[in-house]
């Protein structure tokens, strides 16, 4: 696990820069007017928040109470459930036929919710499951960190977008590509560490089967909650319900100083992506 060292300030700085760059490009990609127009569809927005922000942590709490999971698994899942809206959510939703504008609206909305819900969800998990980790998170410190890597770059991005100059569009494209490269580097580093570690052998197959079934449940809930909407919108909410912000979850996990939790976060994300593939194909064929 030498590549992934949560105590290494360089690793922590790289994760912070990756998230900041992505969220900055996200804020520069759409206007506040476009975002407000999405929020006016209150029914859809409420269903999106219920499926992606409210129900997942509640169902996870029920899962932890009923299933005996190895220690890094509940930690990893709690961090993931507290971090909706991954960097590549727009692309994943667009693959299901949703317009890029709607995908961006949903992604920015979820990014904004993390400022309140991420610290809140983690504080509730920490209070409800005190034995999950030997390290206690300072929730106010986490709130400040989340604000720094989510709210601040979003605000800067919105402000830059208002300039409406040609160089802004070019810079947005550059930052978007740069953020994707940084995410790719982070994922590759995590994959190398995951493969070379003995974590998967130590945990066994049972936890990952549980994670797979949990993802299927979230996917079904997201789909059913939007019954009556166009299939593309159903798909976007369902996919958002299992797609979590890998970078943000790892960013918070570095405070726990547990490399096994960080690698479990990646493994759980891979399971979610695998579960998502047949669903996306099914939606396209409907």
Secondary structure, DSSP 4 states (H G I P E B T S, - for coil): --S--TT-HHHHHHHHHHHHHHHHHHHTTS-HHHHHHHHT-HHHHHHHHIIIIIHHHHHHHHHHHHS---HHHHHHHHHHHT-B--TTHHHHHHTTT--HHHHHHHHHHHHHHHHHHHHHHHHHHHHH-TTS-SSPP-HHHHHHHHIIIIIHHHHHHHHHHTT--HHHHHHHHHHHHHHHHHHHHHHHHHHHHHHHSSHHHHH-SHHHHHHHHHHHHHHHHHHHHTTTS-HHHHHHHHHHHH-B-HHHHHHHHGGGT-HHHHHHHHHHHHHHHHHHHHHHHHHHH-
